[in-house]
């Protein structure tokens, strides 16, 4: 899990291909190559090699949309429609959790 203010390292497509080709020559292990090239974790190199062997692209972020976007918001045609929607939500929660109605 990511920690607060953690900075992630990103690698170029060329760098990933070079690292995979270095491993595929069979001279060095994942750990040695990762340390020599400055890859944070040797597991990342293993993932790149597996993707290369399956023929998948190494960098899938190019096609991806913004990961922080999330679910699209509900839009309403009028203020009244939004009010009715919110009232229905409140009524549902009142029925679902009656013990929270301690006034």
Secondary structure, 3 states (H helix, E strand, C coil): CCCCCCCCCCCCHHHHHHHHHHHHCCCCCHHHHHHHHCCCCHHHHHHHHHHHHHCCCCCCCCCCCCCCCCCCCCCCCCHHHHHHHHHHHHHHHHHHCHHHCCC
